[in-house]
Structures are given as structure tokens and as C-alpha cells.
Amino acid sequence: MISTTTALTSSTNPSTYHSTVTFTATVTPGSGGGAAMTGTVTFFNGNVSIGAATVTWNSGPSTGQATLATAALPGGSPSITAAYSGDGNYTNSASSALTQTVNGLTPTVALTLSVPAPVYGQPVTITADVGSSSWSLLPATGTITFKDGGTTLGTAPLVATLSTSGPVGQAVLTVASFSVGSHSLSASYPGDSNYASATSSSYPMTVSKATSGTNVTASANPSALCQAVTFTASVSAASPAKRSATKGRDEKVHRAISRQATNGTAPIRGFK
């Protein structure tokens, strides 16, 4: 029996998840080898077989060769080896491990708002969709972090859903109220074993002031000359400027003004 050595190469290293990589095993006979080589080469990811191929004999360089193309490698750094079975003339042999770097797909993170231009006190639901520019059978997994500028609004888990472009991961966060003014919303994704990390583009949002109404009542109307009269002005915010029900109540912002028997103004005193 003539001894052999097996060497393994990769067509693309590093590669991208879900892309095709071709592994080539070259089996070289030791001294005295010249007869055509037969047999098979089995390719492994760790201890798990990922496929096998028949050895083709190359008489010119007197080597056997087997190739395997696969697009099923997991993300990360799988360890690939090739094992030659041997035949009636040649002994079996195995290659050294080849570390194949499989980078995650480059995802896109898209934001949508339930209310693009809210008023103060109006809840806004922010939805982040994480998908790939190329078709993938696996949706993104993990957690999305939502931000307003540099301030973290909260986090939400990605839930698998199906869109027109394929499976995506979707995360939803509802914010009870934003302050009046300009805001810049974004969502960041840390990545998983199949997808790289990514951050959405900034989503500008302007929150307007809520409208309010003022109602004035008198303690006595009509009243007599020199009679003490209390005037009360109630200032209430029109819907949707209400406090969040998560605080235990859903009540209008209310203020009162009170003056007795004197024309003029009074400071607004808030009460809960």
C-alpha cells in the first residue's frame, strides 16, 4: 500500500453566510505511486459530515482531487477537514483543519412610525424591520435598541415575520409621549450568528404642542354690588395630550386660576 497526504483549500475565505463555497481536497501519493487513484473524500465541519465526492485522478501531476460546493455553512468560524477513504493501492489520509470564516449577511434596518408627526402626549409606536438585501431563509434574531439621539428609549426582541422580500425580524416599541420639538430616532442591531451588526438611518420627527381650551366660571352670576365673586379658569389639554395610563391614571392636564372680588390675573396652580 502506498501512503497518501491530503490537503484542503477553499475557493473563498472569508465568505458570506448563504454564499457558495467550494472546497477542494488534493490527495498526493507517496513514493511509488503511479496507479490511478479511486475512492471518495468526505468533508466535515467539526465532526459532522457536510458531503462527499468521488476522487478524480490527474495523471499529469499524479494526484487525486475531489471538490464539494456548499452554501449551507453556518456563520462564524467552522472548522473544515477532508478525509480520503483510500483504495486498493493507496492508504487513507486526512487533511489538517481549515478555518473557514463565514461573515454574517449585511442586514438593513428600516424604521416606521405609527404617527410620523405626533403632538405632545400622543403615543408613538416605532417598528424596526431587520432583513437582508439578498434572500435568506433565516430571519434575524436578537434584540433591537431604540434611541432618540443619544438617549436610549428602550429595547425590544425581534420576532420572525414574513415580508415581500423574505423573512425578517421585527421589533416594536411604543413610547407614551415625546417632548415638544425635534427628535432623531434610530434603531441599532447587534447581529447574530447569521447577520452582521447594523444601525438604521436617522428618522427625523417633530412633535408639536398640544391644543388646549380655557373655560371660565363664576361662583355667583348674577352677583350683587360689592359681593365677593370667585372666577375660576380651567385650562385643559385637548386629546391626545393625556398622561399615560401606565402611570396608573388617564387624566387631562388641568390648571385652575382663582381671584376674589378683584380684576386681574392669577398664577396657574397645577393639581393631580
C-alpha positions, 0 to 999 in steps of 0.5 A, spaced: 500 500 500 502 506 498 501 512 503 497 518 501 497 526 504 491 530 503 490 537 503 484 542 503 483 549 500 477 553 499 475 557 493 473 563 498 475 565 505 472 569 508 465 568 505 458 570 506 453 566 510 448 563 504 454 564 499 457 558 495 463 555 497 467 550 494 472 546 497 477 542 494 481 536 497 488 534 493 490 527 495 498 526 493 501 519 493 507 517 496 513 514 493 511 509 488 505 511 486 503 511 479 496 507 479 490 511 478 487 513 484 479 511 486 475 512 492 471 518 495 473 524 500 468 526 505 468 533 508 466 535 515 465 541 519 467 539 526 465 532 526 459 532 522 459 530 515 457 536 510 458 531 503 462 527 499 465 526 492 468 521 488 476 522 487 478 524 480 485 522 478 490 527 474 495 523 471 499 529 469 501 531 476 499 524 479 494 526 484 487 525 486 482 531 487 475 531 489 471 538 490 464 539 494 460 546 493 456 548 499 452 554 501 449 551 507 455 553 512 453 556 518 456 563 520 462 564 524 468 560 524 467 552 522 472 548 522 473 544 515 477 537 514 477 532 508 478 525 509 480 520 503 477 513 504 483 510 500 483 504 495 486 498 493 493 501 492 493 507 496 492 508 504 487 513 507 489 520 509 486 526 512 487 533 511 489 538 517 483 543 519 481 549 515 478 555 518 473 557 514 470 564 516 463 565 514 461 573 515 454 574 517 449 577 511 449 585 511 442 586 514 438 593 513 434 596 518 428 600 516 424 604 521 416 606 521 412 610 525 405 609 527 404 617 527 410 620 523 408 627 526 405 626 533 403 632 538 405 632 545 402 626 549 400 622 543 403 615 543 408 613 538 409 606 536 416 605 532 417 598 528 424 596 526 424 591 520 431 587 520 432 583 513 437 582 508 438 585 501 439 578 498 434 572 500 435 568 506 431 563 509 433 565 516 430 571 519 434 575 524 434 574 531 436 578 537 434 584 540 433 591 537 435 598 541 431 604 540 434 611 541 432 618 540 439 621 539 443 619 544 438 617 549 436 610 549 428 609 549 428 602 550 429 595 547 425 590 544 426 582 541 425 581 534 420 576 532 420 572 525 415 575 520 414 574 513 415 580 508 415 581 500 422 580 500 423 574 505 423 573 512 425 578 517 425 580 524 421 585 527 421 589 533 416 594 536 416 599 541 411 604 543 413 610 547 407 614 551 409 621 549 415 625 546 417 632 548 415 638 544 420 639 538 425 635 534 427 628 535 432 623 531 430 616 532 434 610 530 434 603 531 441 599 532 442 591 531 447 587 534 447 581 529 447 574 530 450 568 528 447 569 521 447 577 520 452 582 521 451 588 526 447 594 523 444 601 525 438 604 521 438 611 518 436 617 522 428 618 522 427 625 523 420 627 527 417 633 530 412 633 535 408 639 536 404 642 542 398 640 544 391 644 543 388 646 549 381 650 551 380 655 557 373 655 560 371 660 565 366 660 571 363 664 576 361 662 583 355 667 583 352 670 576 348 674 577 352 677 583 350 683 587 354 690 588 360 689 592 359 681 593 365 677 593 365 673 586 370 667 585 372 666 577 375 660 576 379 658 569 380 651 567 385 650 562 385 643 559 389 639 554 385 637 548 386 629 546 391 626 545 395 630 550 393 625 556 398 622 561 399 615 560 395 610 563 401 606 565 402 611 570 396 608 573 391 614 571 388 617 564 387 624 566 387 631 562 392 636 564 388 641 568 390 648 571 385 652 575 386 660 576 382 663 582 381 671 584 376 674 589 372 680 588 378 683 584 380 684 576 386 681 574 390 675 573 392 669 577 398 664 577 396 657 574 396 652 580 397 645 577 393 639 581 393 631 580 
